[in-house]
Amino acid sequence: MSEQINRLRWKCRRGMRELDLLLKEFSEKEMLNLSSDDHATFDEVLNYDDQTLYDFIFKKLSLSSYMKGLLIIN
């Protein structure tokens, strides 16, 4: 579990300062309380690019609408 947590914490390092601050705080305070399923979900969320994550967190845009856009574009 420790290796997975360390990998997720590394993925929390982003190119956007706002995301860096938010994800760093979350990983320090909440990561140990997550279940393995939650870790897997968080890992999937961290696969999104910075702008998509920013829009999801701060602009309240859904990730599902982003995925629909990808399906239309591709």
C-alpha positions in Angstrom: 0.0 0.0 0.0 2.8 2.4 0.8 4.3 2.1 -2.7 0.8 2.9 -4.2 0.4 5.9 -1.9 3.9 7.2 -2.8 3.1 6.8 -6.5 -0.2 8.7 -6.1 1.5 11.5 -4.2 4.0 11.8 -7.0 1.2 12.0 -9.6 -0.3 14.9 -7.5 2.6 17.1 -8.5 1.1 19.1 -11.4 2.0 22.0 -13.7 -0.7 24.2 -12.2 0.0 25.8 -8.9 -3.6 25.7 -7.8 -3.8 22.0 -8.4 -0.4 21.4 -6.8 -1.6 23.1 -3.6 -4.9 21.4 -3.5 -3.7 17.9 -4.3 -0.7 18.1 -2.0 -2.9 19.0 0.9 -5.4 16.3 0.0 -2.6 13.7 -0.3 -1.1 14.6 3.0 -4.3 14.7 5.0 -6.6 12.1 3.4 -4.6 9.6 1.4 -4.1 7.2 4.3 -7.9 7.1 4.9 -8.8 6.0 1.4 -9.7 2.5 0.6 -7.9 0.6 -2.2 -10.9 1.3 -4.5 -10.7 5.0 -3.7 -7.0 4.9 -4.5 -7.8 3.4 -7.9 -10.4 6.0 -8.6 -8.1 8.8 -7.5 -5.4 7.4 -9.7 -7.8 7.5 -12.7 -8.7 11.1 -11.9 -5.0 12.0 -11.8 -4.7 10.7 -15.4 -6.6 13.8 -16.7 -4.6 16.7 -17.9 -4.3 19.8 -15.7 -6.8 22.0 -17.5 -9.5 19.3 -17.3 -8.9 18.7 -13.6 -8.9 22.5 -13.0 -12.3 22.8 -14.8 -13.7 19.9 -12.9 -12.6 21.1 -9.5 -12.9 24.9 -9.7 -15.4 25.4 -12.5 -17.6 22.4 -11.5 -17.6 21.0 -15.0 -18.2 17.3 -15.2 -15.6 14.8 -16.3 -18.3 12.8 -18.1 -19.0 15.8 -20.4 -15.3 15.9 -21.1 -15.3 12.2 -22.0 -18.3 12.7 -24.4 -16.3 15.5 -26.1 -13.4 13.1 -26.6 -15.7 10.5 -28.2 -17.1 13.1 -30.6 -13.7 14.4 -31.5 -12.2 11.0 -32.1 
